[in-house]
Amino acid sequence: MAVTEVARGDNSCSHILRSSSLTLDTSLSLPDLTPPLIELCKDLFKKWSELDDSSFSVETVSGGITNLLLKVSVKEEDGNEVSVTVRLYGPNTEYVINRERELQAIKYLSAAGFGAKLLGVFQNGMVQSFINARTLIPQDMREPKLAAEIARQLHKFHQVDIPGSKEPQLWNDIFKFFENASILHFDDIEKQKKYETILLKEVYNEVVEIKELTGLLNAPVVFAHNDLLSGNLMLNDDEGDNLEAVDIWCSRSEPELGQTDFENAVRFPEMVPDVLTRNIVPKEQKLYIIDFEYGSYSYRGFDIGNHFNEYAGYDCDYSLYPSKDEQYHFFRHYLQPDKPHEVSDKDLEALFIETNTYMLVSHLFWALWALIQARMSPIDFDYLGYFFLRYNEFKRQKEKACSLARSYLSGRESW
C-alpha cells in the first residue's frame, strides 16, 4: 500500500507496518531534532527516501507528561502534501507503560475505527496517521452533547476484542506501581524528605481494602482505555475535514460542477456537497478516542470513574467532578446508545455505584504512578505534589463513596 494511502487514514487491516532501528534523542530542541526525524521518516517510508529535506516540515503538536507528539508534513513529488504524527516515548516510561501491550492493542483498535492508524515503529516511538482535529479541553467533556457522544464512543470501545488474555490488569498494575514506588530514593534532599513523609504501609492497606470492596461489585471486564482525559479526545475541525471532502469532490470527473460550486464549497466549508443527490448536507463532526498506552483489560467502572475524575482539568479542581444528573446523562448514552431514555433506574443506580467506587481506585492508580514518575521522569513537573493531591482526594472521597457502595451491596443482598 502506498504511504499516501495509509497516511490519509485507510482503515483496512492490510497495511504494512514499517519498522526502523533508529532512536531519536528526546532531549534535543526541535531544530536539532528535525534532521534525525527526517532521516527516520525516509528510513521508514521508502517513497520519501529521495526527497530533499526541504520537502519536510516539523512542528510540535503537544508535549505530554509521557510523550512528545510531532507533526511531520511532507510535500511529495506529485505536489500532494501528506502529514503523519510521530510519537516519541518519554525516557523511563517503561516503568509505568507496557509498550508491547500498547502495540498489540493499537492494531485491533485501529481496525475498529479508533484512534490514528499505526504506520511504523522505531526504537523509542511510533509513527501514526495524522488526525486533523482539535484536542478537547476539560470543560468540553461536560457539554451534554459531547458527553453523550463520548459515552457512545466509549461503549463501542469497550466492545472491541483484543486477542490474548482477558484477565483484568488493573490490580496487577497497581501492585507493581506500589512495589516500585516503595523502594525509591531521591538524590534531591528536599524530595527525599517529602517522600519519607508518605506512610507507605497506610497506602498499601488502602489499596487492599478498596480492591476487596470493588471485587464485590462484579463490574464487567472490558478492554479499557484507562486514561480518558480531555487530551486523549479529539474533535474534527470542520475546515480540515470538509476541505478534504471538497478536494475529493472537485477531483472527480463531474462536468456539471462549475467554478461557482467550488467557490461556494470553500466559502461555506461546513456544507459538503453530496454529488449523488446534488443536495448540500451538513458535515457531521467526528469524535476520536486516541492514545492507548495505558489500555488493558480492566473494569468498566474504572474507565468511567477515571474519565469523570478528569473533569477536574489540569488544575485538579475536583469540585468540577460531574453531578449525579450529569453522570446519569452519560450512563444513559453509554448503556443504551440507541435508546438512552429506556435505561432503567436500577441499571443507572448500579453503574453509579460501580463508577464512584472505582473513582477511588483511579486516585490511587495515578498517585502511585506519580511517585514513580517523580524519581524516573526528567520532565519538570511536581510529581510528588501530584501524588499528595491525588492521595488526599482519595481520602476525602473515600468515606462517602465506600458507604454508598456498602449500602448498595447490603440492599442488593436483600433483594
Residue pairs with C-beta under 8 A, 6 or more apart in sequence:
1 10
1 14
1 15
1 16
2 47
3 45
3 47
3 48
3 82
3 119
4 47
4 76
4 80
4 82
5 15
6 15
6 16
6 117
6 119
6 129
7 82
7 83
7 84
7 119
7 129
7 130
8 82
8 129
9 116
9 117
9 129
9 131
10 117
11 110
11 111
11 113
11 117
12 111
13 107
13 111
15 117
15 119
17 118
17 119
17 120
17 121
18 44
18 45
18 119
18 120
18 121
18 127
19 44
19 120
19 121
19 122
20 40
20 43
20 44
20 120
20 121
20 122
20 123
21 122
21 123
22 36
22 39
22 40
22 43
22 122
22 123
23 122
23 123
23 124
24 33
24 36
24 37
24 40
24 88
24 122
24 124
24 125
25 33
25 36
26 68
26 88
26 89
26 90
26 91
26 124
27 378
28 36
30 58
30 59
30 60
30 70
33 58
33 70
34 56
34 58
35 53
37 58
37 70
37 72
37 86
38 53
38 56
38 58
38 72
40 86
40 122
40 127
41 48
41 56
41 72
41 74
41 84
41 86
41 127
42 48
42 49
42 51
43 49
44 119
44 120
44 122
44 127
45 119
45 120
47 76
48 55
48 74
48 76
51 74
51 75
51 76
51 77
55 74
55 75
55 76
56 72
56 73
56 74
56 75
57 72
57 73
58 70
58 71
58 72
58 73
59 70
59 71
59 73
60 68
60 69
60 70
60 71
61 69
61 70
61 71
61 85
62 68
62 69
62 135
62 231
63 69
64 90
64 231
65 90
65 373
65 377
65 379
65 381
66 89
66 90
66 93
66 96
66 97
66 293
66 377
67 87
67 88
67 89
67 90
67 93
67 291
67 293
68 87
68 88
68 90
69 85
69 86
69 87
69 88
70 85
70 86
70 87
70 88
71 83
71 84
71 85
71 86
71 130
72 83
72 84
72 85
72 86
73 81
73 82
73 83
74 81
74 82
74 83
74 84
75 81
76 82
83 130
83 132
84 119
84 127
84 128
84 129
84 130
85 116
85 127
85 128
85 129
85 130
85 131
86 125
86 126
86 127
87 125
87 126
87 127
87 128
88 124
88 125
89 97
89 99
89 124
89 125
90 377
90 378
90 379
91 376
91 377
91 378
92 376
92 377
92 378
93 377
95 180
95 372
95 376
96 177
96 369
96 372
96 373
96 376
97 293
97 294
98 296
99 293
101 169
101 295
101 296
102 292
102 293
102 295
103 118
103 121
103 126
104 162
104 163
104 164
105 162
105 223
105 292
105 295
105 296
106 115
106 118
106 292
107 118
108 160
108 161
108 162
108 163
109 115
109 157
109 160
109 162
109 292
109 295
110 116
110 117
110 118
112 156
112 160
113 156
114 156
114 157
114 160
114 288
114 289
114 290
114 292
115 128
115 288
115 289
115 290
115 291
115 292
116 128
116 129
116 130
116 131
116 288
116 290
117 128
117 129
118 126
118 127
118 128
119 126
119 127
119 128
119 129
120 126
120 127
121 127
131 234
131 236
131 288
131 290
132 236
132 237
132 240
132 241
132 244
133 234
133 235
133 236
133 237
133 240
133 241
133 286
133 288
134 234
134 235
134 237
135 230
135 231
135 233
135 234
136 146
136 230
136 231
136 233
136 234
136 235
137 230
137 313
138 229
138 230
138 310
138 311
138 312
138 313
138 314
138 320
139 313
140 146
140 230
140 233
140 235
141 147
141 150
141 230
141 233
141 307
141 310
141 311
142 311
142 320
142 322
142 326
144 329
146 235
146 287
147 326
147 329
147 330
147 333
148 329
148 330
148 333
148 340
149 287
149 333
150 228
150 233
150 287
150 307
150 330
151 330
151 331
151 332
151 333
151 334
151 337
152 333
152 334
152 337
153 287
153 289
154 225
154 228
154 289
154 303
154 304
154 307
154 334
155 333
155 334
155 335
155 337
156 337
157 223
157 225
157 289
158 222
158 223
158 224
158 300
158 303
159 222
160 223
161 223
162 223
162 297
165 297
166 221
166 297
167 297
168 221
168 296
168 297
168 298
168 299
169 296
169 297
169 298
170 226
170 296
170 298
170 299
170 302
170 361
170 365
171 211
173 296
173 365
174 207
174 211
174 361
174 364
174 365
174 368
175 207
177 365
177 368
177 369
177 371
177 372
178 200
178 203
178 204
178 207
178 368
180 372
181 200
181 368
181 371
181 372
182 200
182 204
184 195
184 371
184 372
184 374
184 375
185 192
185 375
186 192
186 195
186 374
186 375
191 374
191 384
194 384
195 371
195 374
195 384
198 371
198 387
203 364
203 367
203 368
203 391
206 364
206 394
206 398
207 364
210 357
210 360
210 361
210 364
210 398
210 402
211 361
213 357
213 402
213 405
213 406
214 299
214 301
214 357
214 358
214 361
216 405
216 409
217 301
217 353
217 354
217 357
217 405
217 409
219 299
219 300
219 301
219 302
219 354
219 358
220 299
220 300
221 297
221 298
221 299
221 300
222 297
222 298
222 299
222 300
222 303
223 295
223 296
223 297
223 298
224 295
224 296
224 297
224 298
224 299
224 300
224 302
224 303
225 232
225 289
225 292
225 294
225 295
225 303
226 294
226 295
226 296
226 298
226 302
226 303
226 306
227 291
227 293
227 294
227 295
227 306
228 289
228 303
228 306
228 307
228 310
229 307
229 310
230 310
230 313
231 291
232 289
232 290
232 291
233 287
233 288
233 289
233 290
234 287
234 288
234 290
235 285
235 286
235 287
235 288
236 285
236 286
236 288
238 269
238 270
238 283
238 285
239 269
241 283
241 286
242 265
242 269
242 270
242 271
242 272
242 283
243 266
243 269
245 272
245 283
246 262
246 265
246 266
246 269
246 272
249 257
249 265
249 272
249 273
249 275
250 257
250 262
250 265
252 275
254 275
257 275
261 273
264 271
265 271
265 272
265 273
269 283
270 282
270 283
271 280
271 281
271 282
271 283
272 280
272 281
272 282
272 283
273 279
273 280
273 281
274 280
274 281
299 354
299 358
300 354
301 351
301 354
301 355
301 357
301 358
302 358
302 361
302 362
304 330
304 334
304 351
304 355
304 358
305 355
305 356
305 357
305 358
305 359
305 360
305 361
305 362
306 358
306 359
306 362
306 365
308 321
308 322
308 327
308 330
308 355
308 359
309 318
309 321
309 359
309 362
309 363
311 320
311 321
311 322
312 318
312 319
312 320
312 321
313 320
316 386
316 389
316 390
316 393
318 393
318 397
322 330
324 352
327 352
327 355
327 356
328 348
328 352
331 343
331 347
331 348
331 351
331 352
331 355
332 340
332 341
332 343
332 348
333 340
334 351
335 343
335 347
335 348
335 351
336 342
336 343
349 408
350 408
353 404
353 405
353 408
356 401
356 404
356 405
357 401
357 402
357 404
357 405
359 397
359 401
360 394
360 397
360 398
360 401
360 402
363 390
363 391
363 393
363 394
363 397
364 390
364 391
364 394
366 386
366 390
367 386
367 387
367 390
367 391
367 394
368 387
370 383
370 384
370 386
370 387
370 390
371 383
371 384
371 387
373 379
373 381
373 383
374 383
374 384
374 387
377 383
